Amino acid sequence: MGYLADIYIIKKTRSKKEAVDFLNHFLPNREESADDYWIPEGATKPIHEFYNASDLMSFLELNSNYSNRIYWRNLDEKSPNKHGMVFYNEDGSMVFGISRNTDMSGNCDTKNETECLNEMKIYFDTNLGYIHYENPPADNYKEFVEIVNQLEI
């Protein structure tokens, strides 16, 4: 089994349109990775349950006090983008992510991941992004920026 490089960008937004536009650009042929979504996420007794990401995204756009993670699988097996992700944070920010296969042998060429990060930075007109390996992103804007700053040193 291969490893995944997770490429993340953060924005101060809760816009469903921005999330859908991102997915349509980077993962146009996709399917949701979950059958249902709960608010709060992972709750044993959820107060809301959604059966598709679109309805969840509409709710989260208007309710910034809730966080949630949404994943999609790319149906285009030829694409380097294997998964798309949108993370809604309680501070009103969103992390947009792409997962790509990577070589973790120690001899890896990170061109594949760096290329995607640069493309995402251009797409979102930001420098706030980083690459991680099989780890979720920071769950708030402040911590995300701290990670980006540490990586630039």
C-alpha positions as semicolon CSV with decimal commas, in nm:
position;residue;x (nm);y (nm);z (nm)
1;M;0,000;0,000;0,000
2;G;0,127;0,347;-0,089
3;Y;0,143;0,655;0,125
4;L;-0,045;0,977;0,070
5;A;0,090;1,329;0,070
6;D;-0,173;1,570;0,199
7;I;-0,151;1,918;0,051
8;Y;-0,339;2,185;0,249
9;I;-0,444;2,548;0,201
10;I;-0,639;2,754;0,456
11;K;-0,879;3,040;0,394
12;K;-1,089;3,257;0,625
13;T;-1,418;3,153;0,473
14;R;-1,711;2,914;0,524
15;S;-1,831;2,949;0,166
16;K;-1,996;2,643;0,019
17;K;-1,949;2,792;-0,328
18;E;-1,574;2,825;-0,274
19;A;-1,558;2,461;-0,159
20;V;-1,757;2,337;-0,459
21;D;-1,550;2,547;-0,699
22;F;-1,231;2,403;-0,546
23;L;-1,361;2,047;-0,585
24;N;-1,478;2,109;-0,942
25;H;-1,135;2,243;-1,032
26;F;-0,914;1,980;-0,862
27;L;-1,147;1,677;-0,842
28;P;-1,428;1,716;-1,097
29;N;-1,509;1,342;-1,114
30;R;-1,563;1,246;-0,750
31;E;-1,780;1,067;-0,498
32;E;-1,829;1,131;-0,129
33;S;-1,637;0,903;0,104
34;A;-1,915;0,889;0,367
35;D;-2,283;0,799;0,361
36;D;-2,388;1,032;0,640
37;Y;-2,255;1,321;0,847
38;W;-2,330;1,414;1,205
39;I;-2,333;1,737;1,399
40;P;-2,138;1,739;1,620
41;E;-1,900;1,522;1,420
42;G;-1,850;1,182;1,580
43;A;-2,125;1,235;1,838
44;T;-2,304;0,933;1,985
45;K;-2,623;1,142;1,994
46;P;-2,604;1,388;1,705
47;I;-2,827;1,693;1,703
48;H;-2,827;1,698;1,321
49;E;-2,772;1,425;1,063
50;F;-2,709;1,484;0,694
51;Y;-2,709;1,227;0,415
52;N;-2,498;1,419;0,165
53;A;-2,208;1,663;0,175
54;S;-2,402;1,937;-0,004
55;D;-2,659;1,968;0,276
56;L;-2,385;1,951;0,540
57;M;-2,188;2,225;0,364
58;S;-2,497;2,449;0,352
59;F;-2,544;2,400;0,727
60;L;-2,177;2,460;0,809
61;E;-2,164;2,775;0,598
62;L;-2,426;2,929;0,829
63;N;-2,317;2,768;1,158
64;S;-1,952;2,852;1,220
65;N;-1,955;2,716;1,575
66;Y;-1,940;2,361;1,437
67;S;-1,645;2,184;1,281
68;N;-1,654;1,894;1,041
69;R;-1,441;1,709;0,786
70;I;-1,562;1,602;0,444
71;Y;-1,373;1,369;0,209
72;W;-1,422;1,276;-0,155
73;R;-1,258;1,002;-0,361
74;N;-1,149;1,077;-0,715
75;L;-1,317;0,849;-0,969
76;D;-1,060;0,941;-1,235
77;E;-0,788;0,685;-1,167
78;K;-0,546;0,862;-1,406
79;S;-0,553;1,184;-1,205
80;P;-0,270;1,243;-0,954
81;N;-0,530;1,388;-0,713
82;K;-0,661;1,084;-0,528
83;H;-0,877;1,252;-0,262
84;G;-1,025;1,594;-0,198
85;M;-1,096;1,726;0,149
86;V;-1,267;2,023;0,307
87;F;-1,226;2,086;0,678
88;Y;-1,458;2,334;0,849
89;N;-1,296;2,484;1,161
90;E;-1,475;2,642;1,455
91;D;-1,285;2,970;1,409
92;G;-1,462;3,034;1,076
93;S;-1,178;2,912;0,855
94;M;-1,169;2,623;0,610
95;V;-0,884;2,400;0,505
96;F;-0,889;2,271;0,148
97;G;-0,690;1,957;0,082
98;I;-0,573;1,725;-0,191
99;S;-0,413;1,384;-0,133
100;R;-0,166;1,241;-0,381
101;N;0,032;0,918;-0,381
102;T;0,389;0,960;-0,261
103;D;0,705;0,757;-0,218
104;M;0,808;0,738;0,149
105;S;1,123;0,533;0,085
106;G;1,355;0,816;0,185
107;N;1,454;0,871;-0,177
108;C;1,132;1,048;-0,261
109;D;1,110;1,324;-0,512
110;T;0,857;1,573;-0,370
111;K;0,798;1,741;-0,709
112;N;0,452;1,579;-0,728
113;E;0,341;1,730;-0,397
114;T;0,515;2,065;-0,441
115;E;0,359;2,106;-0,784
116;C;0,012;2,055;-0,636
117;L;0,081;2,293;-0,344
118;N;0,198;2,563;-0,584
119;E;-0,109;2,512;-0,804
120;M;-0,336;2,540;-0,499
121;K;-0,157;2,856;-0,379
122;I;-0,211;3,014;-0,720
123;Y;-0,574;2,898;-0,736
124;F;-0,652;3,045;-0,390
125;D;-0,415;3,344;-0,425
126;T;-0,241;3,268;-0,095
127;N;0,090;3,154;0,047
128;L;-0,074;2,977;0,342
129;G;-0,029;2,613;0,260
130;Y;0,183;2,313;0,347
131;I;0,238;1,946;0,274
132;H;0,193;1,680;0,539
133;Y;0,200;1,303;0,517
134;E;-0,106;1,106;0,628
135;N;-0,199;1,362;0,892
136;P;-0,497;1,594;0,922
137;P;-0,428;1,968;0,908
138;A;-0,420;2,210;1,200
139;D;-0,776;2,268;1,315
140;N;-0,763;2,648;1,336
141;Y;-0,621;2,939;1,141
142;K;-0,363;3,044;1,402
143;E;-0,206;2,697;1,434
144;F;-0,210;2,650;1,056
145;V;-0,018;2,976;1,004
146;E;0,230;2,874;1,277
147;I;0,301;2,548;1,093
148;V;0,350;2,733;0,763
149;N;0,591;2,977;0,932
150;Q;0,790;2,694;1,093
151;L;0,825;2,515;0,759
152;E;0,957;2,830;0,591
153;I;1,249;2,862;0,835
